[in-house]
Amino acid sequence: MAATVPVAHAAWPEKPIRLVVPYGPGGSSDVIARLIANEMSKTLGQSVIVDNKAGGSGIIAMQEAARAAPDGYNIVLGHVGTLAVNPAMFAKLPYGDEDFEPVALLAKVPMVFAVGAKVPAATLPEFIALARSKPGKLNYGSAGNGSAGHLAFEMLKVTANIDVTHVPYKGTGAQLNDLLAGNTDAASAGPPGFIAQAKAGRIKIIASGSPRRLAALPTVPTVAELGYPGFDSSQWFGLLAPAKTPPEIVSRLHDAAVKALSVPAVRARLEEDGSTAAPMTPTEFAKYIKAERERWGNVVRKSGLKVD
């Protein structure tokens, strides 16, 4: 591949590459970004440095990435929230499809639902019953407005006909801290941030939003099997570069990302967290983003979801 790169880009990369992550440390986005960045660094011969930029439903990071120089030294971790949910939740965004070059879809991560250790519910049916007995009294945290956890829990509320108050945070880490402290009653997020705490008995994972039980959580039932057939809530992550990044560089970034996903240790780590490697070409990823935007846009509209 390097031999086909024009002279102007032949020396790329000559310095570290910055990978902006729209959410804080501790969640699925951070775990996946660091896994991929580490392996891409080995392939590209320069460090790929993860830069967490949480807040604003991911808009802060996406806007910054959209405005970055299209020189291959700035990339961003795209997410179902920033690319498929935000366009339906916000009347106006400071970024759009035209601002990015899709590089590669990386992984899909099912959502899980958890409650605090002191919440008097050990199963999803028990939590639903508790919520129905106290309309609007229980609350749940998410990694932020428009995050996958926010949308997943709102989907659960509509599906199960319960009233639980949303409390947005700046990232999964902050969300988890308050769940552990008992300041919130429940939460939804990707498995990575929750599994270790559940094993330690600090929280209770009561269901997964995946179509099938997760290998990492074989005893945890799905929402679908608990009486809500068809329930499916998963998030996904992929790499994007600013628009007008040279196609030769996009191609090399894509190849490095796909190579990273093929590393056995990376796949094992993803599976350990309930994630699945899902590489796509830039063209396939662009089509996938559009399809997901339509799917999640329908969910947002049907649930009457509002930014709060």
C-alpha positions as CSV (number, residue, x, y, z in Angstrom):
1,M,0.0,0.0,0.0
2,A,2.8,2.4,0.9
3,A,4.3,2.2,-2.6
4,T,1.1,3.6,-4.1
5,V,1.0,6.7,-1.9
6,P,1.9,9.9,-3.8
7,V,5.1,11.6,-2.9
8,A,3.2,14.3,-0.9
9,H,1.9,11.7,1.5
10,A,4.7,9.1,1.2
11,A,6.3,10.1,4.5
12,W,3.0,10.1,6.5
13,P,2.9,9.6,9.4
14,E,5.8,11.7,10.6
15,K,4.4,12.5,14.0
16,P,1.9,11.1,16.5
17,I,-1.8,10.8,15.4
18,R,-4.5,12.1,17.7
19,L,-7.6,10.0,18.2
20,V,-10.4,12.1,19.8
21,V,-13.0,10.1,21.8
22,P,-16.3,12.0,22.5
23,Y,-16.8,10.4,25.9
24,G,-14.8,10.2,29.2
25,P,-12.6,7.3,30.4
26,G,-14.1,4.1,31.7
27,G,-16.6,3.1,29.1
28,S,-16.8,1.1,26.0
29,S,-15.6,3.9,23.8
30,D,-12.4,4.4,25.8
31,V,-11.7,0.7,26.0
32,I,-12.1,0.2,22.3
33,A,-10.2,3.3,21.3
34,R,-7.2,2.4,23.4
35,L,-7.2,-1.2,22.2
36,I,-7.2,-0.1,18.5
37,A,-4.9,2.9,19.0
38,N,-2.2,0.6,20.6
39,E,-2.2,-1.8,17.7
40,M,-2.4,0.9,15.0
41,S,0.6,2.6,16.5
42,K,2.6,-0.6,15.9
43,T,1.5,-0.7,12.2
44,L,1.9,3.0,11.4
45,G,5.2,3.5,13.3
46,Q,3.9,6.5,15.2
47,S,1.9,6.7,18.4
48,V,-1.9,7.0,18.1
49,I,-2.8,9.0,21.2
50,V,-6.3,8.8,22.7
51,D,-7.7,12.2,23.7
52,N,-11.0,12.0,25.7
53,K,-13.2,15.0,25.1
54,A,-16.4,14.4,27.0
55,G,-19.5,16.6,27.2
56,G,-22.2,18.0,25.0
57,S,-23.6,14.7,23.9
58,G,-20.4,14.1,22.0
59,I,-20.9,17.4,20.0
60,I,-17.8,19.1,21.5
61,A,-15.5,16.3,20.2
62,M,-17.2,15.9,16.9
63,Q,-17.1,19.6,16.1
64,E,-13.5,19.8,17.0
65,A,-12.7,16.8,14.8
66,A,-14.7,18.3,11.9
67,R,-12.7,21.5,12.1
68,A,-9.3,19.7,12.4
69,A,-6.7,19.8,9.6
70,P,-7.4,17.0,7.1
71,D,-3.8,15.8,7.2
72,G,-4.2,12.3,8.7
73,Y,-3.0,13.4,12.1
74,N,-6.6,13.9,13.5
75,I,-9.2,11.2,13.7
76,V,-12.3,10.7,15.8
77,L,-14.1,7.8,17.3
78,G,-17.6,7.9,15.7
79,H,-20.4,6.4,17.7
80,V,-24.1,5.6,17.3
81,G,-24.9,8.5,19.6
82,T,-23.0,11.2,17.7
83,L,-23.7,9.9,14.2
84,A,-27.2,8.3,14.4
85,V,-28.9,9.7,17.5
86,N,-27.8,13.3,17.6
87,P,-29.2,14.2,14.2
88,A,-32.7,13.1,15.4
89,M,-32.4,14.7,18.9
90,F,-31.0,18.1,17.9
91,A,-32.6,20.6,15.5
92,K,-29.2,21.9,14.5
93,L,-25.7,20.3,14.8
94,P,-22.3,22.0,14.1
95,Y,-21.2,19.0,12.1
96,G,-22.6,16.7,9.5
97,D,-21.8,13.8,7.1
98,E,-20.0,16.3,4.8
99,D,-17.5,17.1,7.5
100,F,-16.0,13.6,7.7
101,E,-14.5,10.8,5.7
102,P,-15.6,7.4,7.1
103,V,-12.5,5.2,7.8
104,A,-13.8,1.9,9.3
105,L,-16.5,0.5,11.5
106,L,-14.7,-1.2,14.4
107,A,-17.0,-2.9,16.9
108,K,-20.5,-3.4,18.0
109,V,-21.3,-3.4,21.7
110,P,-24.7,-4.5,23.2
111,M,-26.1,-2.5,26.0
112,V,-26.7,-3.9,29.5
113,F,-29.0,-2.6,32.3
114,A,-27.8,-2.4,35.9
115,V,-29.1,-1.3,39.3
116,G,-27.3,-0.2,42.4
117,A,-26.5,-2.8,45.1
118,K,-29.0,-1.3,47.5
119,V,-31.9,-1.1,45.1
120,P,-34.5,-3.7,46.2
121,A,-34.6,-5.5,42.8
122,A,-32.4,-8.3,41.6
123,T,-34.1,-8.9,38.2
124,L,-35.6,-6.8,35.4
125,P,-39.2,-7.8,36.3
126,E,-38.6,-6.8,39.9
127,F,-37.1,-3.5,38.8
128,I,-40.0,-2.8,36.5
129,A,-42.5,-3.6,39.3
130,L,-40.6,-1.3,41.6
131,A,-40.6,1.5,39.1
132,R,-44.3,1.1,38.5
133,S,-44.9,1.4,42.2
134,K,-43.0,4.6,42.4
135,P,-43.7,6.6,39.1
136,G,-41.0,9.2,38.5
137,K,-39.3,8.5,41.9
138,L,-36.5,6.2,40.6
139,N,-33.7,7.6,38.4
140,Y,-31.1,6.3,36.0
141,G,-27.8,7.7,34.9
142,S,-26.3,7.7,31.4
143,A,-23.0,8.8,29.8
144,G,-24.7,11.9,28.5
145,N,-27.6,13.2,26.5
146,G,-27.9,11.3,23.3
147,S,-25.5,8.5,24.5
148,A,-26.3,4.9,23.7
149,G,-27.2,4.3,27.4
150,H,-29.6,7.3,27.4
151,L,-31.4,5.9,24.3
152,A,-31.4,2.3,25.5
153,F,-33.0,3.2,28.8
154,E,-35.6,5.4,27.1
155,M,-36.4,2.5,24.8
156,L,-36.8,0.3,27.9
157,K,-39.1,2.8,29.5
158,V,-41.4,2.9,26.5
159,T,-41.3,-0.8,26.1
160,A,-42.0,-1.6,29.7
161,N,-44.3,1.4,30.4
162,I,-42.3,2.8,33.3
163,D,-41.4,6.3,34.4
164,V,-37.8,6.7,35.5
165,T,-36.0,10.0,35.6
166,H,-32.9,10.6,33.4
167,V,-29.7,12.0,35.0
168,P,-27.0,12.7,32.3
169,Y,-23.3,12.6,33.1
170,K,-20.1,13.4,31.2
171,G,-19.0,9.8,30.4
172,T,-19.6,6.3,31.7
173,G,-17.0,6.7,34.5
174,A,-18.9,9.5,36.2
175,Q,-22.2,7.7,35.6
176,L,-20.8,4.5,37.2
177,N,-19.3,6.4,40.2
178,D,-22.8,7.8,41.2
179,L,-24.4,4.4,40.7
180,L,-21.8,2.8,43.0
181,A,-22.4,5.6,45.5
182,G,-26.1,5.1,45.5
183,N,-26.8,8.5,44.1
184,T,-28.6,6.9,41.1
185,D,-30.7,3.8,41.1
186,A,-30.0,2.4,37.7
187,A,-28.1,2.8,34.5
188,S,-27.5,1.4,31.0
189,A,-24.1,1.2,29.2
190,G,-21.9,-1.1,27.3
191,P,-20.6,-4.1,29.4
192,P,-17.0,-3.0,29.9
193,G,-17.7,-0.4,32.5
194,F,-20.1,-2.7,34.5
195,I,-18.8,-6.2,34.4
196,A,-16.0,-5.9,36.9
197,Q,-18.2,-4.0,39.4
198,A,-21.0,-6.6,39.0
199,K,-18.6,-9.4,39.7
200,A,-17.4,-7.6,42.9
201,G,-21.1,-7.3,44.0
202,R,-21.2,-3.5,43.9
203,I,-24.0,-3.4,41.2
204,K,-26.4,-5.9,39.8
205,I,-26.7,-6.4,36.0
206,I,-30.3,-7.3,35.5
207,A,-30.6,-7.7,31.7
208,S,-28.8,-7.2,28.3
209,G,-30.3,-5.4,25.3
210,S,-28.8,-7.8,22.9
211,P,-30.8,-10.3,20.8
212,R,-28.9,-13.2,22.5
213,R,-27.3,-13.6,25.9
214,L,-23.7,-12.4,26.0
215,A,-20.8,-14.9,26.3
216,A,-19.3,-12.6,28.9
217,L,-22.6,-12.7,31.0
218,P,-24.1,-16.1,30.3
219,T,-26.5,-16.0,33.3
220,V,-27.9,-12.6,32.5
221,P,-31.1,-12.8,30.5
222,T,-32.0,-10.5,27.6
223,V,-34.8,-8.0,27.8
224,A,-36.4,-9.8,24.8
225,E,-36.6,-13.2,26.7
226,L,-38.1,-11.5,29.7
227,G,-41.3,-10.8,27.9
228,Y,-40.4,-8.0,25.4
229,P,-39.7,-9.8,22.1
230,G,-37.8,-7.9,19.5
231,F,-36.0,-5.6,22.0
232,D,-32.6,-4.8,20.6
233,S,-30.3,-2.0,21.7
234,S,-26.6,-2.1,20.7
235,Q,-24.1,0.6,20.2
236,W,-21.2,0.7,17.7
237,F,-17.9,2.5,17.2
238,G,-15.9,3.5,14.1
239,L,-13.1,5.7,12.9
240,L,-13.6,8.9,10.9
241,A,-11.2,11.5,9.6
242,P,-11.9,15.2,8.7
243,A,-13.4,15.7,5.2
244,K,-10.8,16.1,2.5
245,T,-8.2,13.9,4.2
246,P,-6.3,12.4,1.3
247,P,-7.8,9.1,0.2
248,E,-4.4,7.4,0.3
249,I,-4.1,8.3,4.0
250,V,-7.7,7.2,4.7
251,S,-6.8,3.9,3.1
252,R,-3.8,3.4,5.3
253,L,-5.7,4.3,8.4
254,H,-8.4,1.8,7.4
255,D,-5.8,-0.9,6.8
256,A,-4.2,-0.3,10.2
257,A,-7.5,-0.4,11.9
258,V,-8.6,-3.6,10.3
259,K,-5.2,-5.2,11.1
260,A,-5.7,-4.2,14.7
261,L,-9.1,-5.9,14.8
262,S,-7.5,-9.1,13.5
263,V,-5.1,-9.4,16.4
264,P,-6.2,-12.4,18.6
265,A,-5.5,-10.5,21.8
266,V,-7.7,-7.6,20.6
267,R,-10.6,-9.9,19.6
268,A,-10.3,-11.8,22.9
269,R,-10.4,-8.5,24.9
270,L,-13.4,-7.3,23.0
271,E,-15.2,-10.6,23.5
272,E,-14.4,-10.5,27.2
273,D,-16.3,-7.3,27.4
274,G,-19.2,-8.5,25.3
275,S,-18.1,-6.6,22.2
276,T,-17.8,-7.9,18.7
277,A,-15.2,-6.9,16.0
278,A,-17.1,-5.7,13.0
279,P,-14.7,-4.2,10.4
280,M,-16.2,-2.4,7.4
281,T,-14.7,-0.6,4.4
282,P,-15.2,3.2,4.3
283,T,-18.0,2.9,1.7
284,E,-19.8,0.2,3.8
285,F,-19.4,2.2,6.9
286,A,-20.9,5.3,5.2
287,K,-24.0,3.3,4.2
288,Y,-24.2,1.7,7.6
289,I,-24.3,5.2,9.3
290,K,-27.2,6.3,7.1
291,A,-29.1,3.1,7.8
292,E,-28.6,3.4,11.6
293,R,-29.6,7.1,11.5
294,E,-32.9,6.1,10.1
295,R,-33.4,3.2,12.6
296,W,-32.5,5.2,15.7
297,G,-34.3,8.3,14.4
298,N,-37.5,6.3,14.4
299,V,-36.8,5.3,18.0
300,V,-36.2,8.9,19.1
301,R,-39.4,10.0,17.5
302,K,-41.5,7.2,18.8
303,S,-40.3,7.6,22.3
304,G,-40.6,11.4,22.3
305,L,-37.1,11.6,23.5
306,K,-35.9,15.1,24.4
307,V,-32.6,16.5,25.4
308,D,-32.7,17.3,29.1
